[in-house]
């Protein structure tokens, strides 16, 4: 009868525990750059809003600048995706960050002097922001091994939420001592950090020439982007989830962005509800980022889509004259849900999509989900005027609940994978 293996022998044959991604220098450099880009992206509309408060900018001018930034973002996202798959992802991060950094002194120079110059600079800032997003997403898959990507993505989103929570107070304090122009230059410095800090990934650029001879003629830009779309269509769970995410952002996010300030003012006669609800949303997202860094639900796709559907509680809480605490709690639940969705969504995309097409597929994600948000914001206010806030909020809440539920019906959505799930104990 064979003897059982000794504990020491088992310990020797077992793989060592994975090293924390927070102790990885390459990831920390990437995390620092991504955090700087996220903080700069958030800070620009806030600092321009301060310029409206001190009457350096008019509200109409602010709207024009934010629209120019959005146009630049939407134009650059697909370009950045193709370039990041065609060339070095590190190089795309570098040049897009430098472009966004160059916009800061132009914005400062045009402040109070030339609105056309500021609009051009805002479009340049949006282009830099848009081009770097898919490159950062793809570079994460290069720098971090598959087993630690969920932890890495959680750390990325955690930095965004901390910036959102602490950024307004810090910027307001700086604005007391520094002028708006100086704050704009500070945003440029953040973009320099984003451009220069990350290191190279492990992937060789697709454009590198083979030592055996010249590379074949490269397809056109449109053909390469279409190839990325075909790759996305190979993953039914991705298409269904992206449609659900776009619907939630275009309706729920937009509705609450417009309706919450109005209801806080008209129903509760105070701005405290607005401040408390937005803070609760960020705090909920922070807690969820810490949780999802280690939690691996058995059916991660369904769990993520349930988190996305939780955003529906935000517009639902604004329907009836409930106690303000209910609104705040609903926003906290929405914040938890959106982060329980984001991290598995990013991780699954990095895992399932072909590595040489990852940036293009990621650009499709950002272009649709973030790109349609301004459209939703533009349409929500006229819809509220025409049909009333209750009808609009009810429809938006229904869409937030129904769209993820419909996406969950796609068979591959359960695990965010088109590959058959392995049975427990299978190699």
Beta strands, then each sheet from edge to edge (+ up, - down):
end
